[in-house]
Amino acid sequence: MQELIRPQRFLMMGKIVWVLLVVVLLVQAVLAIDGVSVDRLNIWPMPHSVSHGHESLFLSKDFELNTEGTKYNDGSGILKDGFSRLLDMVRVAHVVDGNFSKIDTSLLLQGLHVVVLSADGQLQYGIDESYKLSVPASGKPGYAYLEAHTVYGALHGFQTFSQLCLFNFTTRVIEVPMVPWTVIDQPRFSFRGLLIDTSRHYLPLPVIKNVIDSMAYAKLNVLHWHIVDAQSFPLEIPSYPKLWDGAYSVSERYTFADAAEIVSYAQRRGINVLGEIDVPGHARSWGIGYPSLWPSKDCLEPLDVSNNFTFKVIDGILSDFSKIFKFKFVHLGGDEVNTIDEGIWPSWEFSLGLDDRITVWMQQPKNTINGVMDIKENIKLDHEVSKIYEAVFLNEKGTS
């Protein structure tokens, strides 16, 4: 029977290969935006619309930022700092030591004129991140022009402009080839995220900042910071200062100020930080500092939901979170709440026979699955955040 099936499998695989090939060809055709070949573009991600010419310009020695006509006052310096990072990016690879006096002034770009149409600098989910970038043709000295609805759209425009630039080894200056350019862009998705897990793999602040910088280069806008899990609790929670006793070590911790610094650093680059604490499972590290959060000495997770202190701790964490994390969402995990498996450690269900208070609590009508979910809903409403869960809160006989 198997001998009869194998040819059919090969035939099916062949069909799949052909389908994938057709899909690839179609994608390449679609991405040939406005007649521009994808292979010739170094813009990432691919913009909504782009056109270019076949000439070149060069950045002047004193390439500057011009904000005349903008409604955004840049009191916090977000725009100015973003422009400085643009210059650092285009000049980082080589020393720019060319002789500008030998370059025709009609080929020199004097700066980038940026107009932000909104005075609001608040970063939040769903803001307008669109922008329009135009670089003039050679023989028309002056400024490239960038228009955006918000300062965060302008930051994306900076990234695109930096990707148009390259170091010319003949003139030893920064060149903008293929002018004139017109780029009209807006994100396809309002949530473009990257996750880091510092609960299982501690990352020093400079490393996290490097991740954020890389996200900005790719125009991502949400850093999903999985801070706490069963393995460690590295974050300082002022309301319950013993929680970070569950860190890997004294040196592998984040102070409250550290977390605020990460959020601020990301915000200035147009990136929201989505903080995650995993409840009620994956919480073994919580009980290092507060053992009463464990159902029993033999059952270290999930959290003991029969203990009112558990919900006071969660409430304190969210209260402290709200002082740092300003994003619309907070991630509360909810996945892999093991209530039946006696594998690595005794299950919660197994501990019911060892702990009368949990047995009594489970028998109360208000403490059904719906009752526990109501508690979590109230926590969400109290702190005016939206929750995100990975899976169903409780497992029933191994299903989720």
Buried (B, 14 or more C-beta within 10 A) or exposed (E): EEEEEEEEEEEEEEEEEEEEEEEEEEEEEEEEBEEBEBEEBEBEBBBBEBBBBEBBBBBBEEBEBBBEEBEBEBEEEBBEBBBEBBBEBBBEEEEBEBEBEEBEEEBBBBBBBBBBBBEBBEBEBEBBBBBBBBBBEBEEBEBBBBBBBBBBBBBBBBBBBBBBBBBBEEBBBBBBBBBBBBBBBBBEEEBBBBEBBBBEEBBEBEEBBEBBBEBBBEBBBBBBBBBBBBBBBBBBBEEBEEBBBBBBEEEBBBEBEBBBBBBEBBBBBBBBBBBBBBBBBBBBBBBBBBEEBBBBEEBBBBBBBBBEEBBEBBBBBBBBBBEBBBBEBBBBBBBBBBBEBEEEBBBBBBBBEBBEEBEEBBEEEEBEEEEBBEBBEEBBEEBEBEBBBBEBBBBEEEEE
